Amino acid sequence: MKRLGIKNKNLALLCKGLKLFLGIISVFAVQLILSQNAFAYLDPGTGSYVFQVLVAALIGGLFTIKIFWQKIKNFLVHYFSNHFPKKQRP
């Protein structure tokens, strides 16, 4: 990440992760756009299963945020304190 001028190691990792995430989302978007009709049968249990997976992903994400909240908070405070200096009071 030196070519972008990023000196903070955590910020560089965050940028790498964001680039990977956007790449994966792009691949899925292209797959959805270019897909053909499947004419597949979806039984009634499929909707319930998809709902369970979405709820589990949401709860898992919230739990992960809960576990790492202090690290996230410290990163944001450090990032914004370095990039936006406090105003001088007279």
WOJO-V891151 format. One record per residue. N is the residue number from 0. PHI is phi as a letter, one per 30 degrees, with the letter a starting at -180 (none if undefined). D_LAST is the distance of its C-alpha to the last C-alpha in Angstrom with 2 decimals. Layout:
n={N:N}
phi={PHI:PHI}
d_last={D_LAST:D_LAST}
This chain:
n={0:1:2:3:4:5:6:7:8:9:10:11:12:13:14:15:16:17:18:19:20:21:22:23:24:25:26:27:28:29:30:31:32:33:34:35:36:37:38:39:40:41:42:43:44:45:46:47:48:49:50:51:52:53:54:55:56:57:58:59:60:61:62:63:64:65:66:67:68:69:70:71:72:73:74:75:76:77:78:79:80:81:82:83:84:85:86:87:88:89}
phi={none:d:d:d:i:c:c:d:d:d:d:d:d:d:d:d:d:d:d:d:d:d:d:d:d:d:d:d:d:d:d:d:d:c:d:c:d:c:h:c:c:c:d:e:d:d:d:d:d:d:d:d:d:d:d:d:d:d:d:d:d:d:d:d:d:d:d:c:e:d:d:d:d:d:d:d:d:d:d:d:d:d:c:b:d:d:d:d:c:d}
d_last={39.12:38.26:39.34:36.60:33.98:33.29:32.53:31.94:35.42:34.76:33.51:36.57:38.86:37.29:37.93:41.50:42.12:40.85:43.14:46.06:45.43:45.32:48.48:50.32:49.30:50.52:53.86:54.34:53.47:56.06:58.59:58.11:58.37:61.46:63.34:66.79:68.14:69.32:71.47:70.80:71.53:68.70:70.03:68.24:66.87:64.76:62.24:61.88:61.38:58.70:56.89:57.09:55.70:52.72:51.94:52.33:49.98:47.33:47.68:47.74:44.52:42.77:44.11:42.90:39.37:39.58:40.71:38.09:35.17:33.20:33.67:32.71:29.56:28.56:29.36:27.26:24.19:24.64:25.37:22.43:19.92:21.32:21.60:18.41:15.44:12.60:9.65:6.56:3.83:0.00}
